[in-house]
Amino acid sequence: INKEIKLTNEGTINPAETFNFTIGAGVVTKAAAGVTAPAFDTNTFDIDIAQGILLGSDEIVLPEFGHVGVYTYPITEIAGSTAGFDYDDGTYYLVVTVINNPDYVVGQTSKFLRVLTLTDENNVKRDSFENDFSAGSLVINKKITGNYALFDDEFEVTVTLTPDQGKNIKKGPISVSGAVGGIGSVADPDADGKVVITFKVTHESEVTIANIPYGVSYVITEDSGDYESNIPEGGFIGTIGAESYEVDIVNKLDTEISTGINLDNLPYILILVGAAV
């Protein structure tokens, strides 16, 4: 049984995931009267897919068939809770056609051949179960202004990610680039499932937080120190639901000279003229 992950946005990275499946009771669609469908020894199986990998599969052991015929088994995927994944909620059918083996030799080969087909609920042949993974990026731009500003000052920014109810965030593929020193910290989910990201910015920094799953909300705050900031009370707030979002953080620091003239409002030449007079 094959599993395929399709990315909503090119370039994103899916987290590692275990997909779980259930095999239902079989139904005989073509066979001699009185023949029943044998049950699987184990009616569950799972497919593991590593981070950044889009394909996976698992081999299941078929039951022993004692008669020719067509046997159909429903297979369903058990929905998981990882944020960003759209689990396959359809019912698929494993159709096992059992025919006589023309090359059968007692004690050497199997008496029957088994031909397998996976179909969807509309009886259309399928190659695999499919899941979509949707994630986007959060881009944070930094500007420093003001007549008393130091343009190499650094500010610590905190981004708190909160999953939708019933979902969980896997931090694995979430990455931070463009921060001061190339350093960004992505913490493990806390008891409430929140993921906290911290990094530093300075003038004209452009920081990208990539692979944030759809449905995850964010809050952006900053330690602005003595600077005025355009960040509203409670921070910049939003929810990921597209390929990219941009947020501009502006810090301003002005000062006044003893005459009360604001250097940010009048040209410096007027100050010099006033002093000369």
ABEGO torsion letter per residue (X at the ends): XBBBBBBABBGBBBBBBBBBBBBBBBBBABBBBGBBBBBBABABBBBBBBBGBABBBBBBBBBBBABBEBBBBBBBBBBBABBGBBBBABBBBBBBBBBBBAABBBGABBABBBBBBBBBAAGBBBABBBBBBBBBBBBBBBBBBEAABBAABBBBBBBBBBBBBGBBBBAAABBBBGBBGGBBBBBBBBAAGBBBBBBBBBBGBBBBBBGBBBGBBBBBBBBAEABBBABBBGEBBBBBABABBBBBBBBBBBBBBAAGBBAAABBAAAAAAAAAX
